[in-house]
Amino acid sequence: MTIITEDQVKELRGAGVAVPDVNETCIGCSACVAIAGEVFELNDEGLSEVVLKDNYDNLDVDDAIMACPVDAISWTE
């Protein structure tokens, strides 16, 4: 799977697509991966990253946000 880049986030946001974001407080618990594995994956450092998708509707992102124990996941502004 391809990890999303900042340029891709800007492009999707410009098209009106809400994109999830994982911030630096991620501890790599992998709850988001267990809930929404098509959206999140762990990188080589064991931290969560967002996978590139055309859109993130109906992919359990809200459930992953609620499950994150350190509030590291949110929708980009």
C-alpha positions in Angstrom: 0.0 0.0 0.0 1.1 3.6 -0.6 1.5 5.9 2.3 -0.1 9.3 1.6 2.1 12.3 1.1 1.5 16.0 2.1 1.0 16.9 -1.6 -1.6 14.1 -2.0 -3.4 15.3 1.1 -3.6 18.8 -0.3 -4.9 17.5 -3.6 -7.6 15.4 -2.0 -8.6 18.3 0.3 -8.8 20.6 -2.7 -11.2 18.1 -4.2 -13.3 18.2 -1.1 -12.2 14.8 0.3 -11.8 14.5 4.1 -8.5 12.9 4.9 -7.5 11.3 8.2 -4.2 12.4 9.8 -2.0 10.7 12.4 0.1 13.1 14.5 3.4 12.7 16.3 1.7 11.5 19.5 1.1 8.0 18.0 2.5 5.2 20.2 2.0 2.4 17.7 -0.7 0.6 19.6 -2.1 -0.6 16.2 -5.8 -0.1 17.3 -6.4 1.9 14.1 -4.9 -0.8 12.0 -7.1 -3.4 13.6 -10.2 -1.3 13.1 -9.5 0.2 9.7 -6.6 -1.7 8.1 -7.4 -0.4 4.7 -6.7 3.1 5.9 -3.9 2.8 8.4 -0.7 0.7 8.5 2.3 0.6 10.7 5.6 2.0 9.3 9.1 0.6 9.9 9.2 2.5 13.2 6.0 0.8 14.4 3.9 4.0 14.1 0.7 4.4 12.2 0.5 6.1 8.8 -2.4 6.8 6.5 -2.7 4.9 3.2 -3.6 6.7 0.0 -7.2 6.3 -1.0 -9.5 8.1 -3.4 -11.8 8.8 -0.4 -12.2 7.6 3.1 -16.0 7.3 3.4 -17.3 4.2 5.0 -13.9 2.9 6.0 -14.3 3.0 9.8 -12.0 6.1 10.3 -14.3 7.5 13.0 -14.1 4.3 14.9 -10.3 4.3 14.7 -10.3 7.9 15.9 -12.4 7.0 18.9 -10.3 3.9 19.7 -6.9 5.8 19.6 -5.7 5.9 23.3 -3.6 9.0 22.7 -5.9 11.0 20.4 -3.3 10.9 17.6 -5.8 10.5 14.8 -8.1 13.2 13.4 -9.6 14.5 10.2 -7.3 17.1 8.5 -8.6 20.7 8.6 
